[in-house]
Amino acid sequence: MYDELFGELEYKNNFWRGEMIINMFNVERKILLSVDAHEDADFSNIQRVAFQNFIQDMSPIMSEAEKEVYEYYSEIVDEYREMVDDESLANKIAPKIDSLTGLAELVKPTELIVRRVRKNGKRRLGLLCDVSWDIEDGLGMKINDEVVEEVGYQDIVL
């Protein structure tokens, strides 16, 4: 199915799925776009506005997201380094970095989820990323009303 805003979508596993381009850490990537809706594609106006606002304000939103990820990584890096006995492996999966640009190789966005609307009426998005230091749980960012509210394991978004 083709949607004017979301583009070409296919219904799979309770989501309408497509693709989009995102820019994170100055790297442009094609990622999965997942819109949370029933099979009849009953996307709400709030979902549409959430996605439209994200597209229009992608640069400042992603800039904020990058800073939040850097802050999060700075807090957890030592813990992940301690889990690895081999220092060269620790330097590969959880290197000490001193700037946002160091995260470009460690954090790869994979999916933007346009969440269903809850009673609070917030515009809810979730951005999922694969990360070098936690292959199993990855990284998730909860974006409500165009503000990055939380960064952590992907579970916070799923």
C-alpha positions as CSV (number, residue, x, y, z in Angstrom):
1,M,0.0,0.0,0.0
2,Y,1.1,3.6,-0.6
3,D,0.5,6.3,2.0
4,E,1.0,10.0,1.0
5,L,3.1,10.7,4.2
6,F,4.7,7.3,5.1
7,G,5.4,6.1,1.5
8,E,5.3,2.5,0.4
9,L,4.2,0.3,3.3
10,E,3.6,-3.4,3.9
11,Y,1.7,-4.9,6.8
12,K,3.9,-7.3,8.8
13,N,3.8,-8.5,12.4
14,N,1.2,-5.9,13.6
15,F,3.0,-2.9,12.0
16,W,2.9,-1.2,8.7
17,R,6.6,-1.3,7.5
18,G,8.5,0.8,5.1
19,E,11.8,2.6,4.8
20,M,13.2,6.0,5.4
21,I,16.5,7.9,5.5
22,I,17.8,9.2,8.7
23,N,21.0,11.2,9.5
24,M,22.7,10.4,12.7
25,F,26.3,11.3,13.7
26,N,26.7,12.8,10.2
27,V,26.0,9.4,8.6
28,E,23.0,9.0,6.3
29,R,21.3,5.6,6.7
30,K,18.3,3.8,5.3
31,I,16.3,2.4,8.2
32,L,13.1,0.6,8.8
33,L,10.0,2.7,9.3
34,S,7.3,1.0,11.4
35,V,3.9,2.5,12.0
36,D,1.9,0.9,14.8
37,A,-1.6,0.4,13.4
38,H,-4.2,-2.3,12.6
39,E,-4.4,-4.0,9.3
40,D,-6.9,-1.5,8.0
41,A,-4.1,1.2,8.1
42,D,-6.1,3.5,10.5
43,F,-3.2,5.8,11.2
44,S,-4.3,8.5,13.6
45,N,-3.8,12.2,13.0
46,I,-1.5,12.3,16.0
47,Q,0.7,9.6,14.4
48,R,0.8,11.6,11.2
49,V,1.7,14.8,13.0
50,A,4.4,13.0,15.0
51,F,6.1,11.7,11.9
52,Q,5.7,14.9,10.0
53,N,7.2,16.9,12.8
54,F,10.1,14.4,13.1
55,I,10.8,14.8,9.4
56,Q,10.6,18.6,9.5
57,D,12.7,18.9,12.7
58,M,15.0,15.9,12.1
59,S,18.2,17.9,12.5
60,P,17.5,19.4,15.9
61,I,15.8,16.3,17.2
62,M,18.7,14.1,16.1
63,S,21.2,16.5,17.5
64,E,19.5,16.2,20.9
65,A,19.3,12.4,20.5
66,E,23.1,12.3,19.7
67,K,23.9,14.3,22.9
68,E,21.6,12.1,25.0
69,V,23.3,8.9,23.6
70,Y,26.7,10.4,24.3
71,E,25.6,11.1,27.9
72,Y,24.2,7.6,28.3
73,Y,27.3,6.0,26.8
74,S,29.6,8.0,29.1
75,E,27.7,6.7,32.1
76,I,27.8,3.0,31.1
77,V,31.1,2.6,29.2
78,D,33.2,1.6,32.2
79,E,30.7,-1.0,33.2
80,Y,30.8,-2.6,29.7
81,R,34.6,-2.4,29.6
82,E,34.8,-4.3,32.9
83,M,32.7,-7.1,31.5
84,V,35.4,-7.9,28.9
85,D,38.7,-9.4,30.0
86,D,40.6,-8.5,26.9
87,E,41.5,-4.8,26.7
88,S,41.8,-4.8,22.9
89,L,38.3,-6.2,22.7
90,A,37.1,-3.6,25.2
91,N,38.6,-0.9,23.1
92,K,36.8,-2.3,20.1
93,I,33.3,-2.7,21.6
94,A,33.3,0.0,24.2
95,P,36.2,2.4,23.5
96,K,36.8,5.5,25.6
97,I,35.6,8.5,23.5
98,D,35.7,12.2,24.1
99,S,33.3,13.5,21.5
100,L,30.0,12.7,19.7
101,T,31.8,11.7,16.5
102,G,33.3,8.7,18.2
103,L,29.8,7.2,18.4
104,A,29.3,7.1,14.7
105,E,31.0,3.6,14.4
106,L,29.4,2.3,17.6
107,V,25.7,3.3,17.2
108,K,23.7,2.4,14.0
109,P,20.1,3.5,13.8
110,T,17.9,0.6,12.5
111,E,14.2,1.5,13.0
112,L,11.9,4.4,13.7
113,I,8.6,3.3,15.3
114,V,5.6,5.6,15.1
115,R,3.7,4.5,18.2
116,R,-0.1,4.4,18.7
117,V,-1.6,7.2,20.6
118,R,-2.4,6.7,24.3
119,K,-4.9,8.6,26.4
120,N,-2.3,11.3,27.2
121,G,-2.4,12.3,23.5
122,K,1.4,12.5,23.2
123,R,3.1,12.2,19.8
124,R,5.2,9.1,20.5
125,L,8.2,7.8,18.4
126,G,10.8,5.3,19.2
127,L,14.2,5.1,17.6
128,L,16.0,1.7,17.8
129,C,19.8,1.3,17.2
130,D,22.3,-1.5,17.1
131,V,25.2,-0.8,19.3
132,S,28.7,-2.4,19.6
133,W,28.7,-2.7,23.4
134,D,25.3,-4.5,23.7
135,I,24.4,-6.6,20.7
136,E,21.6,-8.4,22.6
137,D,19.6,-5.4,24.0
138,G,20.7,-2.6,21.7
139,L,19.7,1.0,22.3
140,G,16.3,2.7,22.3
141,M,15.3,6.3,22.4
142,K,11.9,7.4,23.5
143,I,10.8,10.6,21.7
144,N,7.6,12.2,22.9
145,D,6.3,15.4,21.4
146,E,9.6,15.9,19.5
147,V,11.7,15.7,22.8
148,V,14.1,12.8,23.5
149,E,12.8,11.7,26.9
150,E,14.7,8.6,27.6
151,V,17.7,6.6,26.3
152,G,18.3,3.0,27.3
153,Y,17.8,-0.6,26.3
154,Q,15.5,-1.1,23.3
155,D,12.8,-2.3,25.8
156,I,11.9,1.3,26.7
157,V,10.6,1.7,23.2
158,L,9.2,-1.8,22.5
